[in-house]
Amino acid sequence: MMEAELIDEVAADKAVLDDVRREVAKVFIGPSRVVDFMLVALLGRGHVLLEGVPGVAKTTLAKAFASALGVTARRIQFTPDLLPADITGTHVLSPQRGTFSFREGPVFANLVLADEINRAPPKTQAALLEAMQEQQVTSEGESFPLPAPFVVVATQNPIDLEGTYPLPEAQIDRFLVHVVLGYPRREDEVAMLVAHNAELPRARPILDSGSLCRMQALARRVHVERDLYEYAVGISAFTRADSRVLLGASPRATLGLVQAAKAAAVLAGRDFATPDDLREMAVPVLAHRLVLGSELEASARTREQVVEAALAKVGYRKAIRPV
């Protein structure tokens, strides 16, 4: 009975998530898999890092995504002079009462758009670290919980552009998925010009915070066979043994891979994860977390090749569970 209820819930949520996809597609004209990866991160209670050169609609995509979710959203424009308190908030003095009270920063929202996150120095970037990992902010020894659900959608320019700072490995590891946005295809760029010609398209809200929290709980109930756990560990272990890699995928990365596979199953309308779910999510979940040798460190493509090699050489021992 419980399994039948889960199947029905997944089917109903898939229909709603399809509506979210369509709403975002009104504004962001590009590969649908980009939006799918963002939904996977949301359902998996993770965060998204969008990377691309200026002008490829990273911020537009993030804002449309927030609009379609129907949750509170705040944008933080990262600049070299941005301070940690500008993100998290700070204690301020009340002249009338003569006491200090905490004034919340823009991080107190369901969806936080951290725009051009790598234009701020590392100390300011790290201000998001506790929020992303613990879903709370600590100020003057006092902890303040962030609203649920909480997701950070960060955008960054390629690190070889002037005025950018590479994100610390500890913070990179907190992003569940990393999505690279390239230049659009010719037909997509034409369609974008047509759509934005007269009136700017807008995404209408489909969900709310309560519905999203329920969907996140549902994704955690997706069935995963033990052999699939072993497959995920095998993929991560391969990256640790690759001669090009100084630091391979961590246990947190393996956990993220399984969470992403569960979320991908919900997007596909299934109550169980498959090897294909793991394979589909392996590159966006694992590649950005790898630390390569100094002569290869700037090569994002090499990181992807390491994960692709793992997928090619690590086998899965049996088929998916019988239906």
N, C-alpha and C positions, 0 to 999 in steps of 0.2 A: 504493500500500500504506500509506504513511504517513498519507494522508488518511483511509482507511478506519479505521485505528487511532484517529485523532483523533475521528472520528465515534462510534466505539464507546465511547471514554473519556468523551466529553461525555454520551452517553446514560446511561451508568452513574452518572456524577456527578449528573446531573439527578434520578435516582431517589433518591439519598442526600440531596440538598438538599431534595427534597420531604418526606422524613422529618423533616428539621430544621424545616421550616415547620410541620409538624403538631405536633411537640413544643412549639414555642414557642406555637402557637395554643391549647394546653391551658391555658397560664398567662395569656397576653396575648390578650384578646378584643377585637379591633378590626380595622381595615383590613389586609388581607394585604399590600398594597403596602408598608406600613411595614417589615415583616420582609424583603420582597424588596429594598428599598433598603439595608438593613443587610447582607444577603448580597452585594449588588453591591459595597459598600465593602470587605467582607472579601476577596472574590475579586480585586478590583482593587488590593489592598494599600493601601487608604486607611483613613480614619477617619470616624466618624459623629458628628454633632451633633444631638441630639434636643432640641427646644424645645417648651415648653408650660407652662401654669399648673400650680401644685402640685396633685397628686392625680389626674393623668391617666395614671398607670402608666408613667412614663418609666423609673424605676429598676427596676420590676418587669419591664418588657420587656427591659432590658439584662441583668438577672440571669438571666432565662429563656434569653436568647440565649446567654449564656456557658455555662449548664448544658448546652444542647443541643449545643454545639460540643465539649464534653468537653476543654477546655483549662484551663490555670491562669488564674485570674481573681482580681484584687484590686480593692477598692473604695477610693477616696479621697474623703472628704467635704470639699469645699472650703468654707472658712470665712474670714472676714476676717483671722484671726490665723495662718493656715496659712503656713508658710515654704517656700521652694523646696527646702531639704534634706529637708523632710518628704515630698517627692514622689520626688526622685531618689536620696536617700541621702547619706551623708557619711563622711568618714574619722574613725575613732575610735581612741583610744589604747588599746593593750593593756598593762595594768599589768605583766603577767608578763614580756612580751618587750620592753617599752619601745619599741615601734614602732607606727606607725599602719597600720591596714588599712581597706579600704572596706567599709562596711556598706550593703548594697543597700536602696533604698527600695521602696515598693509599686509603682513603675512597672515593676519587673522581673517581668513576667507576660505571658502571651500576650494576655490581654484586660484592659485597665484601664478600670474604670468611674470616670470623673471626674464625681462627682455634684455638681450645682449649680455648675458650673465658674465661672460669672460672679458668684459670691458672694465670690470671692477677688480681691484687688487685682491689677493687671496684672503686677507683678513675679513673683508666684507663678504666675499663668496661664502666663507665658512659660517657666516651668521645664519645661513639657511640650514646648516648641517643638523643641528639638534631638532629643528622643526621637521625636516624630512625624515629623520630616523625615529624620533620619539613622539612626533605630533604634539609638541609642547614647546614653550619658550620659557627660559629661566632668566629672571632679572632680579638683582639684589637678593639672591638666595631664595626667591619665591618662584614657583612654577605655575604657568598659566596654560591650560589645555587649549589646543586649536580646535576649530569646529570640525565635525565629521560630516561627510567625507572630506579629506584633505589631499590635494594633489598639486604638485608644482610642475608647471609646463615651462621649461627654460629654453630660451633660444640662444644660440651662440654663432658667431662668425668663425670661419676657419682660423686656426691659431697662428697661421703664418701672416695674417693681415696685421698691419701696424696698429698698435694700441690695444692689443689683446693679451690676456694672461691665461695660460693653461690652467684648467681646473685641477685641484689636488686630487690624487688618486682616491683618497677617502671619500671625497664628494662625488666623484665620477661613479663610484661603486654604489651610491644611493639612488642613482637613476635606473629604474627597471629596464627601460628601453631607450635606445639611441637611434634616432631616425635622421638620415641625411637627405636633405632636399636639394636636388639639382635643378638645372634649368628645365622648364616645362617643354613637353613635346610641341611641335608646331601647331597641331590641331587644338591642343589644350590652351595654348596662348591665344589663338584666335577666338576660341570659345570664351575665354576670360574677357577679352576686349568687348565682345558682344554683350556678355552678361553685365558688365560694368559701364555700358555705354550711356544709358539714360539715368536709371535710378539704381543706387547701390543696393545689391541684394542683402537680405538679413536672414539669419537663422532664427526661427521661432523656438521657444523653449518646449522641450518634449518631456523632460524629467524634472525631478526635484531632489533635494538632498536626502529625504527619507527613502525614496525609491532607489537611489544609488547605494545607500547603505545596505538595503535589502539585497540588491544585486551582488554587492561585494560578498555578503554572507553566503549567497547562493553559489558563487564561484568557488568558494572554499569547500563546498560539499561535493564538487565534481569528483567522480571516482577516478583513481589512478592505480593501476596494477603495480605490484612490487617490481616486476621486471622493468617497468617504465622508470621507476626511481633509479634502478641500477643503470639503465641506459643514460639517464641524465648525469649520474656520477661518472660514468665512463667518458662522456663527452668532455666534462670539466677536467677530468684527470689527464686526458690527452693533451689539452692546452698547457697543462703544467709541465709536461715532459717534452714539449716542442723546443728544439734548440734555438729558435728565434725569440723565445719568450723568457723574460726574467721573472715575472710574476704572472702565473696563470689564473684561471677563474677560481675565485674563492668559494668556500661553502655557501656564503651569502648569494653568490652568483648562481650556484646550483639550485638553491631554494627559489630564487627569482625565476629561473627557467621553468621549474615545475609550476609555480604560480601563474606564469604567463601561459603555459600550456593549458591549464585549467580554464583560464579566461578565454583563450582561443576556442576551446570547446564550447563554451557558452555562446560565443559569437556565431559558431557554426550550428547551434541548436542541439548540441549533444550534452548528455549528463555524464560523459566519461571522456577522458583524454586519450589520445592516440600517439603513436610514434611520429606521425606527420605533424601533429601540433608542436611537439618538441623541436622537430627539425625546422619548422617554419619560424619559430621564435628564437632559435639558437643564435643567429647572427646579431639581430637587434638587442638581445639580452646580454650576450657574452662578449662580443668583439670589443666594445668600448672599454671594458674592464681590464683588458690585457695590457701588461707593461712589457714593451719590447726592448731589445738591446738598443744602445744609444744610436747606432747607425741606422736603425729602422724606426725609431720612436715616432717620427712624424708621419709615418705611413699608415693611414687608416685602412687602406686596402690590404696591407699585409696582415693586420689584425683579422680582417674578414677571412683572408685565405687560411689562417690558422684554424678558425672555427669550421670553415668549409672542409679542410683536411680531416678534422675530427669527425665530421658527419660522413665523410667518404670511407673512413677506415674503422670507425667504431660501429659494430653491428648490433642490431636488436635481436634478441634471442627467440622471440616468438611473436605471433600475430596478436592483434588486439583481442580483447576478451570476446567470447562468443555472445552474439545478440540473442 
